[in-house]
Amino acid sequence: MAERQPSSHSTMRRERWLPALLVIAAVTGVVSCSGGLPDDTSPDEPSIVTVNPDSASDQVDPADIPDFIGPWADDFRQAYLEADEYGREILRDGVITEREYLDLVAKMDECFIARGYEVERFADGRLELTDTRGRGEQMPISEDAGVCAGIGHGIDQLYLDLQRNPDNTDWNELMAACLAKGGLVDQSFTKEEYVAALEAPLPPWAVDDPVFQDCLSDPLGLVSGSN
């Protein structure tokens, strides 16, 4: 099971994907959002916008949380606590279907569109926003991202995590193995070395290296079918 800190759903997920976070890069009016960047970003990398985990419109009694089972049970419980009634209805049966995911992100996209962005989503969960109002660097990216992403209460990211890592395997272990398989590091590369690389001022590979990006998006190749 993946290592995690049990105190916070957003903290648990940040270790793997920075979910409930959006990584924003504003370049000539185009905004790229992704859950797949390491937690240690340099000053030259995109800034991070935090979505408030306490933004649910109503609260639930912990005693009313369903008895979730499986490797992602803790994440389902925490997500259920933080979700609004719409989100809890999605989570209640312990399964997030593709239809439920698509309906959820459609609501989020409607929010972005209403705030003046064109939205493009990719299979690995990346999101690209294009400002349609010509605001350039003055556009309120942080505010918009927080409000619109908050609609999902992290359920959209949980769905993606389930697709990419169904057994909830230690994320650092998956990344180390994927980077080695892709030839970016030696075959003996360990998860401890991967963690040390993230803690270094700069990792021993380019952040935009295709192998690194592919591993961040889909380390087991389950979404892309490359496994």
C-alpha positions, 0 to 999 in steps of 0.5 A: 500500500502507498505510504501516506499521512492519515491526517489529511486527504489533500496531503495524502494525495499531494505525495502522489499527484498534487491532487486537489491542486492545480499546476498552472502555467500562464504562457500567452494566455494558455494555462496548462493544468496537471496533477502530475508534477513533483511536489518540489518545483523550482522557481522557474516551474509553474506555480501551485494553486491550492483548492480548499478541502473544507469547501464542501457545502454541507458536512457529514457525520463520520458515523454515516460514512459507508464501510468502504473496502479495498486499497483505496478505502481510506481515500474514499472515506476522506473524500466522502467527508469532504464532498457535498451531497452530489459528490457523496452520491458518486462515492457512496457505492465505493465505485466511481464510474466513467460516466460519473467522472465525465459528468463531474468534470463536465460541471467543472468545465462549465465553470471554467467556460463561464469564466472565459476559458476554452477547455481541453482535457487529455486522457491522462487527466491533464487540462489545458485552459485557453483564455478567450478574453484577452486578459493575458497575465492579468487573468485571475488564474488562481481564483478561477482554478480554485473555484472550478476545481473545487467543484470536484472535491478531489473526486475527479483525481481519485478516479484518475488515481484508481485508473493509474494505480488500482492497487494503491502501490507506493507511488515512489516505487512506481515512479522509480520502476517506470523511469528505469523501464524508460531508460531515464535512470539505471535499472537499479534505481530505487524509490529512495533515490527517486525521493532524493532526486525530488529533494535535490535543487534539480533532478538528474533529468529534465522536467519536460523529458517525455519519459518523466512526463509519461511516468508521472501521468501513467507509470504502469501504462494502464491508461495509455495501454503501453504496459 
